[in-house]
């Protein structure tokens, strides 16, 4: 191809590729909502008077960081992973736009000041995840591989938690919001354990092999299976008997197995590569959150009372950030190297989680919340600065997607 033809092809490429692949709009939405929803919450904590909406502000904060932020990230992941698993073309164009519209509509009807009646808002807010599952189901059926149904089944359980939250919001049930919140966050942690158990050791060993320094890993697949089963056990026990000693015991077992899995993945060998060590750090926060949960439920430790924030804004949020940055680099044709902005975000998000969970032990409570919120906002703002242009613009190599 001569120079003029290459220039002509470059000029003909669209300047915006936001709907060229499933990860693009939803990873962008996850980052934007992580910032906007936290800004609203921090403003409310500091006395801002917000108009009433379908949800009280504390419940809106909880629901929107689960269904809005985590839900967007899950959607982007599944729309990207299913084509990889099944060999179908990536999700793009009008079907992707429809999923984005549904997700945005769900966010808007629940906003403080939304005029939508609670029942109508709940119905609209419940639509995005079933639409996602219906979108990916045909490809999974055609693939004919039962093992591929695990992540979508967990997404369905995540949606069940959302339904429990929305049902109380609409007045259809009583006392189901907290149950739904815990169910969705426990399912999200199980997804972190399931997906992390596949990608973290694989990505690590591949990188170490390229560097000629791949250590041998004894094959103990039963540990991985037991670790995932234990996380699903936490989901089931917390659903049946939330806050119980049995739940604390299940969390302790799951923490021990998660830590056993992690130490076999050669995390110390990745310290020079932020794109890798962030996966290990996120994986470390899984047993940290579970162990803190166990300490609270089994021993009543006051310092462990905010364990759910360590789970949500620590283990889950950091794994989301790690996967979004890596997938964005890889699927836009860039080198898998974290920029200084990304590396800073990798530090700020776990710092925010630790400050939210334990900051009140060393700082006044409101000061701890303010510092934690600031770290969270800084981390996801850096993500947007570094990755929003990649998510919006076409691939630099001219390939579709």
FIMI-589016 format. One record per atom (N, C-alpha, C, CB): x, y negated, z. Coordinates in steps of 0.001 Angstrom, whole numbers, plus 500000, padded with zeros to 6 digits. Atoms other than C-alpha are relative to their C-alpha. Glycine has a CB too. Layout:
! residues N
XYZ
...
This chain:
! residues 401
500850501190500000
500000500000500000
500887498758500000
499038499996501230
499162501197500048
501485496635498991
499547499002501059
499956499356498596
500250500962498928
501575493601501266
498663499299499832
501113498972500053
501265500708500212
498604491869499651
498809500883500337
499896499516498556
501097499081499668
496407494967499994
499867500160501511
500228501376499341
500038499883498547
497379495309503635
499374498772500638
501400500215500551
500577501231499472
496531491678504277
498503499939499727
500697498781499394
501418500010500338
493207492102502474
499218500925500924
499793500412498538
500667499072499087
492309495132504612
499900499411501389
500740501332500050
500034500617498677
493238493245507759
498944498916500064
501364499423500359
500995501072500023
491046490319506711
498585500547499982
500218499102498796
501328499420500096
488120492645506020
499554500671501295
499962500993498878
500365499354498751
488241494245509469
499170499045500854
501258500459500763
500785500876499122
485625492939511925
500876499430501110
498805500765500607
499237500630498934
486930490523514502
499566500489501377
499858498496499920
500529499489498733
484778492088517221
499637501466499813
498758499172500476
500290498564500091
484591495827517876
499340500505501276
501288500794499724
500545499678498685
482631495771521130
499113501236499979
499220498828500532
500898498845500078
480146498388519915
500566501085499079
498614499561499506
499348498998500830
482690500519518074
500267501309500712
501274499462499484
499776498768499232
483066503077520889
499364499815501371
501538500337500127
500755500085498758
481210503897524105
500715499356501165
499594501329500394
499282500561498860
483961502879526482
500041498487499957
501406500546500053
499753501436500128
484183499331525126
498996499144500782
499963499610498541
500918500898499271
480966497636526303
499835500379501465
498640499999499334
500293499609498623
480562499705529452
501178499788500936
499579501441500045
498871500353499143
484094499289530774
500035498491500215
501332500490499384
500069501450499842
483697495576530107
498901499628500999
499746499316498637
501083500270499070
480340495572531911
500374500373501426
498757500747499581
499584499598498655
481840497460534849
500894498938500623
500731501352499961
499107501032499475
484594494865535230
499283498706500301
501110499738499030
500733501257499798
482284491890534806
499080500109501213
499180499637498740
500936499871498892
479723493251537261
500721500153501333
499078501182499771
499213499914498770
482411494127539820
500327498615500529
501289500789499760
499687501374499601
483273490426539850
498735499230500351
500759499278498884
501194500823499780
479824488830539528
499209500459501221
499103500032498765
500770499508498860
478063491079542030
500705499700501316
499758501501499868
499272500313498776
480825490564544577
499963498509500299
501443500475499895
500101501447499780
480735486786544060
498667499643500665
500149499240498663
501306500264499407
477010486769544852
499977500439501463
498895500719499209
499993499476498634
477560488903547953
500853499130500922
500518501443500012
499138500849499182
480448486785549243
499323498660500266
501363499787499313
500727501254499806
478382483652548692
498913500165501056
499384499523498675
501053499762499007
475512485172550694
500589500136501401
499200501260499641
499364499835498694
477868486151553517
500413498664500602
501210500907499881
499534501300499519
479062482574553733
498892498954500008
501151499516499147
501104500903499735
475613481083554059
499254499469498809
500485498891500745
500739500480501168
474478480495550490
498558500492500071
500676500475498683
501413499635499987
470688480469550310
499620500474498604
499103498799500452
500333499402501293
469655482808547513
498502500246499916
500776501319499785
501439499723500143
466147483196546107
499702501475500212
499500499562498615
500391498612499766
464264486341547013
499805500734498678
498715500064500840
500207499144501162
464196489206544563
499363501300500438
501326500269499264
500591498717499622
462933492777544510
500706500684501166
500004500915498821
499214499378498938
465727493785546926
500517498941500964
501173500805499410
499264500863499078
466970492119550125
501475499971499587
499844500495501476
498672500203500556
470463490796549452
500986501097500393
500530498667500437
499064498936499601
472328493458551490
499739501274499189
499875500297501522
500321498811500796
470490496225549656
500340499770498521
498501500365500155
499608500300501383
471008494471546331
501498500218499819
499620498545499623
498542499819500055
474754494392547049
500353501478499911
500674499367501236
499697498572500003
474816498114547828
499557500654498697
499327500688501187
500526499350501201
472605499131544908
500782499602498756
498529499654499817
499386500454501241
474338497018542300
501464500389499880
499871498516499886
498643499480500120
477854498102543161
499999501516499767
500808499660501256
500133498566500320
476584501691542881
499451500168498582
499068500716501031
500628499798501307
474175501621539932
500564499072498935
498506499797500106
499489500951500978
475606498512538281
501447500239499640
499844498612500513
498565499833500249
479371498906538669
500364501460499734
500804499476501188
499634498589500184
479829502651539183
499210500604498844
499750500806501300
500814499471501094
476947503413536815
500533499616498634
498584499522500135
499420500417501282
478518501377534018
501265500781499692
500303498501500009
498755499259500219
481871503083534506
499726501456499636
500883499933501246
500371498620500320
480273506544534510
499489500096498566
498932500517500985
500544499991501367
478400505689531312
501121499881498980
498985498854499808
498876500150500918
481560504478529570
500853501243499935
500847498829500401
499194498778499980
483436507572530690
499317501122499222
500260500445501447
500683498873500643
480781510046529539
499882499789498493
498608500198500612
500103500268501436
480291508334526169
501336500162499294
499464498598499764
498666499803500577
484051508610525629
500438501451500103
501020499100500695
499544498629499779
484606512070527074
499251501016499155
499857500357501451
500786499003500739
481766513912525331
500506500172498565
498520499598499983
499400499775501320
483157513228521819
501325500755500065
500214498678499305
498742499264499854
486551514460523045
499747501470500294
500853499386501109
500291498618499625
485006517594524543
499344500786498872
499108500024501217
500839499282500966
482700518433521630
500434499826498557
498589499551500134
499555500233501359
484445517055518542
499060499144499171
500195501289499327
500893500882500754
481532514806517554
500632498619499870
498611499901500687
499533501377500141
482066511247516384
499643499202501250
499388499339498741
500268500837498846
482212508564519042
498668499284499885
501106498998500180
501268500721499965
479019506808520090
500252498535499665
499314500141501391
499769501361500484
478754503464518327
498711499463499395
501158499962498957
501102500614500733
476377501023516688
498725499875500797
499726500775498778
501311500278499410
472648500751517395
499701500847501242
498924500230498969
500278499233498775
472342503696519871
500783499478501205
500330501471499779
499191500553498915
475173502197521921
499433498660500461
501463499835499552
500605501292499647
473574498746521790
498770500222500877
499614499203498722
501197499720499212
470325500250523126
500363500350501439
499199501140499366
499571499646498644
472145501775526111
500481498769500757
501114501057499955
499530501227499365
473794498431526824
498813499121500406
500944499227499052
501184500813499708
470439496620526635
499264500539501228
499052499968498781
500669499401498839
468896499076529100
500773499723501282
499838501514499805
499183500258498808
471811498656531511
499880498536500420
501482500361499734
500114501420499672
471632494859531310
498610499667500537
500305499144498769
501357500240499517
467854494881531745
499848500449501450
498981500726499114
500052499507498622
468251496968534900
500665499029500965
500667501368500099
499310500960499124
470697494415536299
499153498737500176
501397499633499420
500710501280499961
468541491415535436
498726500075500845
499652499554498584
501271499945499279
465240492648536901
500195500107501506
499176501173499509
499747499867498564
466885493264540286
500734498797500586
500799501252500264
499254501153499516
468740489956540531
499227499237501068
500339499075498845
500683500944499106
467991487639543448
499293498932499170
501007499344500992
500784500964500756
465254485368542174
499248500582498828
500877498934499516
500735499385501105
463945487857539620
498508499967500290
500470501450499765
501453500045499778
460186487354539165
499326501353499802
499368498988499070
500610498701500295
459658491031538268
499428500614501276
501035500958499357
500533499270498848
457325492888540660
500893501197500331
498551500471499723
499085498946499555
459173495493542710
499771501311499251
499845500229501498
500270498732500689
457425498440541031
500515499958498568
498493500312500009
499524500103501377
458139497210537508
501523499955499957
499414498756499320
498543500076499957
461722496371538447
500613501376500231
500452499033501095
499480498661499717
462239499870539850
499922500894498765
499225500639501159
500143499176501214
460910501505536672
501069499624498975
498583499829499382
499012500445500998
463153499401534410
501415500366500451
499891498468499766
498658499718499490
466189499879536674
500329501486499969
500138499479501413
499760498554500011
465729503661536575
500293500551498610
498809500716500575
499922499482501371
466005503926532771
501405500285499461
499350499041499102
498728499846500718
469738503607531875
500611501388500062
500979499036500532
499297498722499914
471116506906533194
499270501146499288
500206500361501447
500638498955500822
468421509224531766
500176499759498506
498517500085500323
499748500282501419
468866507431528441
501400500455499609
499825498493499701
498639499518500253
472592508160528683
500019501521499853
500947499566501136
499964498537500035
472024511842529438
499302500547498768
499358500576501253
500677499570501227
469552512199526576
500872499742498775
498653499277499848
499120500312501130
472140510608524274
501091501043499820
500629498633500189
498872499065500111
474907513090525096
499553501458499971
500960499790501156
500449498605499895
472766516215525564
500078500765498680
498583500039500510
499910499212501236
472527517195521851
501411500492499688
499498499181498844
498622499582500279
476311517260521460
500425501114500944
500963498810500122
499641498960499033
476700519339524624
499325501321499655
499615499570501420
500714498775500376
474061521821523465
500667500646498792
498512499697499695
499356499450501199
475709522196520060
501366500595500326
500147498914498929
498668499478499649
479109522750521710
499905501393500600
500705499059500985
500217498655499474
477706525792523514
501005500420501048
500026500977498890
499019499695498960
480221525571526378
499426499615501355
501342499258499740
500648500315498719
478556525843529818
500852499145500930
499639501270500704
499147500769499087
481592524345531596
499871498500499771
501454500418499838
500137501426500289
480849521015529888
498807499371500707
499875499788498514
501195500547499370
477577520675531795
500258499491501418
498917501047500030
499715500424498635
479296520028535140
499902498499500215
501355500457500385
500097501459499804
479883516257534815
498606499432499741
500985499303499098
501361500527500163
476425515537533291
499054500407501129
499432500466498685
500850499583498877
474808517577536085
500241499108501216
500266501479500364
499701500909498889
476600515423538642
499448498603499729
501516499928500243
500595501297500338
475484512294536776
498499500028500268
500276499638498520
501425499865499703
471914513583537067
499756499887501505
499461501344499468
500135500112498548
472415513961540828
500270498569500465
500957500975500704
499741501411499701
473895510448540956
498743499176499745
501181499463499151
501235500705500341
470719509212539258
498915500299501027
499522500393498589
500998499669498975
468612511066541836
500172499091501220
500119501490500417
499769500939498907
470274508932544504
499480498620499667
501473499926500331
500519501298500435
469447505826542500
498473499980500101
500451499690498549
501465499932499917
465815506965542285
499514499869501436
499494501312499402
500403500113498595
465643507331546058
500102498558500483
500863500912500881
499880501411499634
466897503769546482
498878499181499369
501368499445499569
501015500774500708
464514502406543864
498594500340500478
500108500239498503
501336499596499550
461547504390545203
499601499240501254
499952501512500264
500333500797498816
461750502663548573
499821498529499628
501095500146501076
500142501384500463
462241499340546796
498593499745499457
501049499688498917
501324500147500605
458978499909544905
498867500285500972
499877500912498814
501041499665499039
457131501049548025
499404501370499823
498930499008499927
500528498656500232
456630504594546786
500388500967501107
500490500528498668
499528499149498909
458592506130549673
500414499104501161
501189500912499540
499469500733498854
459803505129553119
501312500658500444
498964499966501173
498724499531499431
463312505419554541
500784500907499054
499742500739501294
499202499201500934
464906506813551366
501169499208499419
499120500516498871
498932500803500603
467220503917550471
501373500475500473
499811498510500340
498697499587499465
470079504952552791
500364501405499521
499990499953501542
499748498641500500
469694508597551741
500475499957498554
498729500870500115
499602500118501395
469907507621548077
501382499397499843
498999499172499248
498673500615500065
472909505387548666
501085501010500309
500094498825500965
498999499003499623
474803508168550427
500100501100498948
499661500606501367
499981498961501029
473788510739547803
500784499530498784
498569500389499593
499311500491501192
474986508584544895
501503499860500253
499410498651499560
498573500186499723
478296507744546587
500702501336500212
500191499109501229
499389498676499851
478933511369547559
500143500705498652
499168500864500954
499903499407501338
478178512520544012
501127499332499215
498655499864499237
498913500693500683
480507509838542656
501354500496500498
499881498485500203
498743499460499468
483232511149544990
500256501400499459
499971500025501541
499839498672500595
482580514681543720
500466499897498550
498682500786500077
499538500231501371
482997513362540162
501480499630499975
499171498893499334
498580500345499903
486314511808541197
500831501255500231
500239498982501136
499269498761499738
487388515182542577
500025500936498810
499401500709501173
500073499102501151
486210517123539525
500838499487498838
498553500175499558
499283500551501144
487534514812536816
501467499755500357
499336498694499526
498617500233499582
490626513808538795
500802501286500045
500033499330501359
499296498720499954
491479517465539309
500400500511498627
499145501024500679
499638499612501364
491582517873535535
501062499071499417
498762500001499105
499133500933500724
493336514703534434
501280499651500746
499249498742499706
498806500466499280
495768513815537222
501167500963499830
499688499822501487
498855499101500212
497924516972537135
500389500127498535
499688501371500553
499696499869501424
497630517203533341
500816498809499497
498705500130499190
499284501193500452
498680513602532663
501389499920500629
499198498738500334
498713500075499303
501441513832535247
501008500974499390
499818500298501499
499069499009500545
502983517044533924
500388499679498563
499387501394500069
499672500383501375
502761515836530330
501061498898499979
498734499532499257
499031501091499948
504619512648531239
501358500491500491
499490498878500905
498729499487499479
507242514527533241
500687500895498970
499772500777501310
499387499171501050
507776516998530398
500659499128498939
498948500917499347
499389500898500984
508362514131527973
501301499398500512
499030498888499632
498775500549499405
510941512812530394
501018501082500311
499671499234501269
499085498894499731
512539516252530670
500145500320501463
501333499698499438
499882499797498555
511782516465534375
498737500620500570
500294498678500705
501250499394499547
508692518641534674
500272501127500982
499191500522498809
499813498909499041
508784520701537895
498947501082499808
499948499466501437
500954498891500114
507076524060538055
498905499838501043
500713501371500168
501137500053499089
503622524136539611
499406501393500116
498934498979499514
500581498660499854
502496527484541054
498512499973499664
500215500536501437
501424499985500373
499107528441539583
499134500474501164
499773500906498772
500951499655498943
496583528358542437
498637499410499643
500488499478501395
501276500597500434
493311527691540598
498926500073501066
499503500685498749
501038499881498980
491324528820543621
499968498761500895
500227501260500846
499980501219499192
492452525698545477
499182498910499320
501451499520500234
500768501008500733
491025523478542756
498507500305500061
500465499928498537
501420499634499939
487758525396542670
499441499760501391
499802501469499601
500464500193498621
487496525377546456
499866498521500335
500961500672500987
500075501437499741
488204521639546528
498749499372499435
501202499309499432
501213500543500626
485382520853544117
498760500523500717
499945500369498493
501149499421499281
482988523244545881
499812499310501341
500191501522500208
500100500679498704
483810521563549194
499392498611499846
501382499898500660
500585501317500229
482974518140547751
498504500101499716
500708499299498841
501430499796500251
479659519459546457
499293500407501290
499783501074498906
500551499665498689
479114520944549908
499728498770500843
500939500918500736
500226501264499288
479523517464551396
498732499328499481
501219499051499838
501213500586500590
476857516213548956
498757500666500582
500014500145498455
501191499261499567
474417518956549979
499734499824501489
500154501481499678
500201500079498545
475012518792553745
499590498596500419
501280500417500747
500387501375499664
474828514997553888
498582499689499539
500977499006499373
501384500196500440
471566515168551955
499033500653500981
499791500574498584
500886499259499094
470076517753554336
500097499511501438
500324501480499948
499789500387498600
471603516517557604
500996498853500077
500500501203500837
499067501132499997
473132513045557227
500419499614501414
499371498798499304
499500500456498702
475326511855560079
500164501090501029
499098498977500542
499962498882499052
475542515328561642
501423500487500230
499132501153499498
498714499352499760
478416517262563182
500337500955498862
499984500752501339
499769499111501136
477974519760560347
500568499215498824
498696500712499592
499467500848501057
478533516920557894
501433499593500269
499144498772499836
498625500326499655
481664515906559760
500945501166499755
500082499572501442
499174498825500263
482982519458559593
500214500229498521
499377501223500615
499875499851501452
482254519650555870
500973498969499433
498624499860499321
499077501038500465
484090516340555346
501436500351500357
499628498639500598
498640499618499587
487097517640557309
500557501096499093
500004500478501469
499545498916500890
487294520810555200
500300499443498601
498923501132499912
499795500581501330
486901518841551975
501256499127499975
498769499171499580
498792500836499929
489630516410553111
501256500858499950
499995499149501284
498829499123499985
492060519244553830
500263500607498626
499817501110501031
499828499408501330
491447520867550453
500420498941498976
498696500687499547
499611501063500929
491696517540548591
501466499639500175
499123498759500204
498589500312499751
495035516830550251
500902501131499521
500236499736501494
499218498844500476
496276520349549474
500137499955498477
499334501338500441
499925500126501459
495403519842545796
500998498907499618
498601499688499402
499205501163500382
497097516464545714
501494500244500153
499596498805500826
498559499840499773
500460517535547148
500641500896498950
500255500574501388
499460499136501045
500843520029544304
500158499281498670
499115501201499820
500043500700501277
500566517322541626
501206499103499763
498753499183499917
498717500687500223
504084515823542005
499851498484499898
500653500526498735
500231501435500040
502922512323542768
501255499168500214
498992499635501023
498785500787499732
506314511170544075
500834499814498747
500841500671501080
499228500128501243
507790511772540634
499454498925499078
500024501317499270
500632500990500880
505463509123539180
500185498564500487
498524500298499873
499946501307499368
506494506175541353
500492498896499067
500882500064501203
499531501012500945
508187504414538438
499014499685498898
501276500440499392
500985500188501076
505058504576536263
498637499672500604
499906501273499101
501280500378499390
502064502588537558
498785500683499379
499824498519499906
501139499382500667
499732504125534960
499747501413500528
500229500035498488
500136498674499411
500373507468536683
499799499941501506
501215500836499680
500122499952498539
500870506633540349
498657499486500480
501108499197500644
501316500456499566
497544504820540459
499009501165500061
499478498908499057
500857498819499952
495836508148539686
500231500783501281
500249500894498783
499675499292498762
497650509745542611
499535499219501223
501503500258500087
500468500815498879
496854506818544907
498483500111500150
500411498527499805
501449499830499933
493168507045544011
499642501374500552
499370499806498615
500249498646499502
493310510789544643
500318500108501488
500830501017499211
499667499993498569
494964510165548030
498888499369500831
501320499256500246
501085500642499266
492084507910549030
498791500920500172
499578498729499290
501095499036499824
489700510862548585
500114500693501357
500007501051498860
499912499422498654
491021512814551599
500037498949501101
501224500868500102
500006501058498992
491575509513553413
498569499622500385
500755498764499483
501398500341499714
487879508636553078
499287501144500705
499261499642498707
500649498842499374
486742512152553935
500490500206501428
500254501265499174
499459499849498647
489072512327556926
499466498940500941
501513499942499972
500567501070499178
487816508971558190
498547500292500322
500124498644499289
501382499571499783
484252510216557764
499946501058501099
499385500549498691
499971498926499000
485109513331559768
500330499446501383
501028501079499606
499640500584498709
486740511252562518
498811499282500630
501172499030499837
501157500720499465
483586509161562856
498907500962500448
499445499033498955
501104499097499690
481094512028562781
500347500995501097
499582500744498760
499621498976499028
483061514504564886
500469499409501327
501088500874499424
499432500575498777
484775512183567377
499395498660500378
501477499841499845
500592501297499709
482724508995567181
501006498875500045
499278500057501289
498942501007499970
485887506974566510
499472498666499485
501212500459499164
500544501278500464
484830503291566350
500737499435498789
500042498997501119
499218500549501107
487661502399563965
499613500631498656
501491500210500261
500349499279501229
486226504882561435
498581499727499546
500184501480500199
501424500188500281
482695503463561323
499726499524498578
499416499017500973
500192500510501369
483199501821557890
500576500958498958
500654498617499848
499407499001500895
484340505064556256
499375499971498600
499845501392500602
500656499967501309
481765504738553457
500569498928499074
498485499810500156
499374501015500835
483425501530552265
501358500476499471
500166498698500788
498741499442500485
486762503351552057
499742500966498845
500750500716501143
500378499082501073
485029505953549904
499591499246498743
498861500908500455
500572500682501161
483188503501547658
500977499033499353
498750499258500401
499123501026500571
485567500553547230
501451500440499944
499893498723500799
498649499461500053
488658502718547686
500130501129498997
500417500481501359
499793498829500855
488635506232546249
499263499881498679
499555501256500716
500805500031501227
485815505724543744
500414498828499116
498498499906500338
499694501184500810
486611502169542636
501400500064499403
499857498738500839
498643499953500541
490345502776542259
500115501035498894
501004500305501107
499963499026501083
489822505937540206
499316499439498757
499330501315500433
500656500655501135
487396503981538028
500984499055499312
498734499226500464
499043500942500576
489999501262537543
501116500736499269
500587499100501090
498910499240500614
492725503824536802
499570500609498671
500482501100500947
500477499352501221
490626505669534223
499661498958498938
498770500877500300
500356501025500982
489311502497532569
501241499415499342
499186498889500660
498802500593500597
492784501044532091
500700500994499082
500966499523501093
499316499000500828
494300504276530790
499219500300498734
500219501289500790
500811499685501179
491382505074528477
499984498844499016
498574500349500411
500008501155500900
491311501546527108
501300499922499215
499780498701500789
498719500021500707
495014501635526285
500056501112498950
501169500147500997
499882498874500921
494830505091524723
499055499916498821
499759501271500728
500997500005501067
491636504610522727
500042498744499143
498631500152500588
499794501145500890
492718501240521342
501376500063499338
499847498682500777
498753499790500725
495991502669520030
501222499334500605
499840499524498628
498868500649499343
498313501104522590
500800501005500818
499517498856500895
499165499149499159
501165502577524600
499396500109501391
501438499453500078
500543499770498667
500172504085527925
500964499451501051
499739501508500233
499124500697499056
502102501541529948
499183498899500661
501278499413499284
500763501014499275
500465499445532656
500766498684500015
499701500465501441
499394501328499947
501159495725532396
500139499557501451
499160498978499198
499925500522498627
502150493706535483
498635499614500559
500920498796500045
501334500339499513
498548492459535686
499242501249500451
499209499266498911
500674498752499626
497224496017535728
500598500569501279
500099501033498863
499344499474498805
499807497090538298
499586499212501242
501527499961499833
500453500804498863
498793494182540526
498579500380500395
500075498501499666
501367499577499701
495149495222540230
500000501348500716
499166500083498709
499903498695499347
496161498762541229
500315499870501491
501070500848499318
499671500230498592
497449497327544517
498863499264500704
501312499200500126
501012500841499370
494680494802545167
498729500776500367
499648498853499079
501260499293499727
491734497215544969
500117500905501224
499582500829498782
499901499243498743
492989499703547588
500231499105501208
501121501012499907
499843500943498893
494067496740549705
498641499476500448
500917498830499592
501347500456499667
490491495447549516
499240501069500785
499228499632498725
500708498912499324
489162498863550553
500503500183501428
500160501305499218
499437499828498658
491537499179553497
499605498849500917
501524500110499928
500396501146499197
490742495671554668
498517500073500366
500298498701499250
501438499880499707
486999496317554395
499746501086501034
499208500302498716
500235498885499084
487255499607556263
500604499765501381
500563501271499412
499274500080498733
489777498690558956
500409498584500400
501217500853499925
499527501354499743
490367494946558754
499488499404501291
499617499121498880
500575500561498782
488063494185561688
500760500441501254
498539500402500114
499181499589498869
490549496016563930
501097498985500298
500613501364499733
498895500943499813
493102493242563419
499608498552499724
501148500381499107
500463501337500347
491087490250562151
498578499809500508
500072499768498470
501425500215499755
487811488591563082
499182500602498863
499691498494500151
500778499220500963
485021490476561317
499760499247498701
498676500395500606
500310500756501211
483997487743558890
501261499683499208
499266498709500354
498740500250500704
487636486943558103
500443501241499238
501096499565500988
499642498749500676
488250490598557283
499163500196498743
499818501197500946
500857499882501172
485256490623554951
500432499034498900
498546499745500382
499604501009500985
486430487427553259
501287500400499285
500178498637500676
498725499614500618
489967488701552680
499795501222499100
501071500301501089
500264498814500813
488689492074551444
499288499614498706
499158501020500789
500716500438501198
486254490389549057
500896499262499027
498841499119500382
499073500739500862
488977488093547756
500934500949499259
500817499000500826
499112499024500649
491303491041547065
499261500755498903
500565500992501036
500814499305501019
488509492874545227
499801499113498778
498623500412500583
500228500926501105
487678489816543145
501272499770499194
499470498671500526
498734500211500701
491339489231542306
500362501220499158
501126499694501000
499648498789500730
491860492857541285
499210500157498724
499793501201500865
500807499803501201
488945493046538880
500066498801499054
498559500268500386
499740501122500902
489584489552537554
501252500260499173
500147498689500794
498789499655500750
493084490699536600
499693501072498950
501113500491500959
500403498993500988
491533493753534921
499354499337498794
499030501019500626
500684500660501110
489293491487532846
500965499163499167
498868499122500525
499034500807500750
492132489135531904
500838500883499083
500912499215500960
499109499133500771
494295492031530733
499267500848498974
500765500897500927
500630498970500824
491708494366529207
498765499535499235
499628501149500857
501158500461500765
488675492361528078
500350499737498537
499429498737500627
499668500186501420
490489491252524887
500164501320499246
501274499189499874
499844498701500660
491373494887524123
498647500655499761
500891500925500836
501309499371500116
487791496003524717
499141499335498928
499283499956501337
500808500744500970
486350493328522436
500576500071498592
499880498551500427
499361500092501321
488882493207519587
500175501373499362
501360499308500117
499727498724500671
489449495923516943
501371500553500396
499923499827498474
498695499383499758
492305498366517331
501061499309499153
499961501518499689
498957500663500782
495584496766516249
500511500853498849
501151499629500895
499536499148501085
496378499800514071
498972500141498878
500351501362500539
501006499979501053
493191499279512029
499091501207499975
500660499904498719
500842498814499977
491645502641512932
498640499666500608
500682501136500788
501322500260499414
487930502834513786
499988500404501457
498898500753499233
500161499611498602
486783503098517382
500229498875500963
500920501107500326
